[in-house]
Amino acid sequence: MPRLILHIDFNSFFASVEAQANPFLRGKAFAVAGKGKGRIDREAGAIQGKRTSISELSHSRSVVTTASREAKKLGVKTAITTHEAQRIIPNLPIIPGDPRKYAEVTHRFLKILREHCDAVEQFSVDEAFADITTVAGDKFGAIMFAQILRSKILDTIGEACTASIGIGPNKVVAKLASELVKPNGITFVDPSEVESFVAARSLRDICGIGPRLGKRLTSLGVTTILHLRQTPMDRLIAEFGPHTAEFLWNVSRGIGDDAVIDSATDDPKSVGHSYTFPHGLETDQEVHDNLLALADMVTQRLRNQNLFATHVNVFARYEDGGGSGTNAQLPEATNDGLTLFEHGFRSLLPIIDIDRGIRRLGINATQFANKIPSLIPEHNERHDRCLTALDLIAKRFGTGAWHRASTLNTVFLERVSGWHYDHE
Ligand SMILES: [Mg+2]
């Protein structure tokens, strides 16, 4: 029995996530630029209380990592410099890349897949394979499954993030199929159609045939998949060696691996964040603000996973390489950022030596417990409702869509989504 292997690939991933975070970008031409020197400069500036404007920042980043669909249509390609991109489209908005935001969306779509598929294997930041043989059953089940998956992504990640889905008997065919319709496509390739489906693709569509291998094939006179299929095995071996020859022989016939290796990890034992600062923190206030920002990130993850921590662990590394750390019990199981922070900060403050300059700060929530709902209405019900609303905002516009005012002078502001971008 052939398996049902699904491949999902997000369309213009970084640009879609940015458009989800910032509605002003939707439907517009813009580019996401790779990390340049700017990040460090900006972080240094933020610590010293200086503000660097995003436009200043964007010019120090040099390469387009993703162009929005609208920018692609006008000829902006991945890997060109931002200067070239702005020559093609004058005043093209350049959005500084924010890896943390993209990783969070990756985490979200993997979570959706893991809830519903037999096995899930992450392939890249915006791609995954899933085995849906038992959950989908047959062709019609598989197509329905893909449609439901698409609507779940819409609900959980947002309307600006679309994905293309391919389904086939193995990974090679599934990946080729997801390439076919963009954006938002669903393509099913039946085992009986594999040979003709693969023959109609071009050589360079095949994952594993890159520019170098492509060139060598062309120099042999092999320019199509059908040519490749007709090339005798001994000729392929003589040219490429046994390993590559076997790969080429197989992919040209749509033969591939159908084992989806689950990359999921076990339940977390702790959830934490730490950060290395470009310069040492030198005041209690700086430690206070940065630890609070970290605690908010930790508890947002706790709430997403419905976890309540009973202990908090905090540590500081000094500029001279030494460090201090401590563990504290929380009065009750919590996933509130302020509570986690208060207990962490209170236990850390007496043991750190601020004069040594703090280079790295970390906070972990540990020893999870089930929270027993109280019979008496919670005194902090309003607070909980507020957190729920903030989590919804983060869900819709990305982590970092809101910040506490007291964390505005931390380096974390730089990684903010949405409304902080310049729109001129
Ligand atoms: Mg993609």
Residues whose N, C-alpha, C, O or C-beta is under 5 A from the ligand:
A	BS01	MG	D9 F10 N11 S12 D126
